[in-house]
Amino acid sequence: MCTAATYRSQDFYFGRTFDYEFNYGEEVVVTPRNYSFQLRHQNALTEHYAMIGIAHMVGDYPLYYDAVNEKGLGMAGLNFAGNAVYRKPREGRDNIAQFEFIPWILGQCATVQEARTLLAHINLVDTRFSEQFPTSQLHWILADRDEAITIEAVGEGLNIYDNPVGVLTNNPPFDKQLFRLNDYSYLSPDQPVNRFSEQLQLQPYSRGMGAMGLPGDLSSASRFVRVAFTKMNSVSGTSESESVSQFFHILGSVAQTRGCCRLENGKYEITIYTSCCNADRGIYYYTTYENHQITAVDMYRENLDGEIPVHYPLVQGEHILLQNAADTTEEKL
Ligand SMILES: C[C@H](CCC(=O)NCCS(=O)(=O)O)[C@H]1CC[C@H]2[C@@H]3[C@H](O)C[C@@H]4C[C@H](O)CC[C@]4(C)[C@H]3C[C@H](O)[C@]12C
């Protein structure tokens, strides 16, 4: 399971949790404008917008899971198992393999509105990157500071939904996720008033009772409601540190702890990384399951006119500040 979300304070933020039972050795990758993205069915993308995100590198080719480009447009792929349907290449269309979709859009579009034009011509195809990798069954959230959409390639074609909550999880399809929010319209950050019966003296006996009924389980449908409620009611200061901190709290509401989601193979799904990218400033912040210290990579500290992606392995291991250490140098615990 994974969850993606957008957030706006002074700047625009875009991020996700990456929940899975194993990792592919993903890294933070900055792809500069002149890296030549070789495409299977189209001409290579040679000059494009620079982007930063998390990808699995195969040689110098970044297989992006999520990224933000230099124009502040963000895109993330999340599992859509059993529902994603990709087609065979077709004459007269832009035939884009699933693993090329993020660079295809982020390389060329500055806004969601511009992406809508490209999406009208696209045919997402099932061409595999290599024998080593299965074709991932994904759906995507695409967002800028003004709007978000969800893109789902299904049996009947490409569905593009307006995403007014700026949130995406996994199954079921997005229209059903959104509709289910109707069931929770009574939830509130305020204390409830007694509407049960005038004949009874009912009173809140704890803070937070306005959100009683907010689903707490780890299913993607429940995470959708939970993160939507958390995000839509979120209040933060506008500084960078307040916004980033708040964003990690929003996604923290759906974090997966090892042991709580056991799979048939006996493994556990956990939140491998959580990201928050300041889309306006090109700074990609992340934490990992075992490293709660926020680490950042700033796209603008790289040569964005270069030709080769620059990649940074995720920093792992907790960094604990021993507050009463004998001297000011960091003492490892
Ligand atoms: C498994 C990841 C999605 C995580 C997620 O949504 N988990 C929820 C699981 S579930 O619903 O609860 O079952 C997806 C997101 C991006 C995917 C990767 C990217 O699409 C890039 C390449 C694409 C290649 O085709 C396959 C390898 C791969 C490197 C993909 C592996 C895997 O499918 C990833 C890493």
The ligand as a Gaussian input file, in Angstrom:
#p B3LYP/6-31G(d) Opt

LIG

0 1
 C        5.496000      -1.475000      -5.745000
 C        5.459000       0.032000      -5.953000
 C        4.117000       0.562000      -5.507000
 C        3.996000       0.499000      -4.004000
 C        2.582000       0.311000      -3.647000
 O        1.669000       0.931000      -4.159000
 N        2.386000      -0.628000      -2.724000
 C        1.068000      -1.064000      -2.370000
 C        0.957000      -2.539000      -2.539000
 S       -0.681000      -3.038000      -2.529000
 O       -1.446000      -2.249000      -3.449000
 O       -1.150000      -2.902000      -1.177000
 O       -0.651000      -4.438000      -2.941000
 C        5.711000       0.429000      -7.402000
 C        5.681000       1.986000      -7.555000
 C        6.645000       2.315000      -8.680000
 C        7.034000       0.962000      -9.259000
 C        8.349000       0.903000     -10.045000
 C        8.305000       1.917000     -11.210000
 O        7.108000       1.773000     -11.968000
 C        9.550000       1.770000     -12.101000
 C        9.843000       0.324000     -12.544000
 C        8.833000      -0.118000     -13.616000
 C        9.135000      -1.535000     -14.069000
 O        8.156000      -1.913000     -14.998000
 C        9.092000      -2.504000     -12.892000
 C       10.116000      -2.091000     -11.867000
 C        9.883000      -0.649000     -11.348000
 C       11.109000      -0.335000     -10.502000
 C        8.575000      -0.534000     -10.552000
 C        8.541000      -1.533000      -9.374000
 C        7.250000      -1.400000      -8.523000
 O        6.127000      -1.769000      -9.258000
 C        7.068000       0.057000      -8.033000
 C        8.224000       0.341000      -7.085000

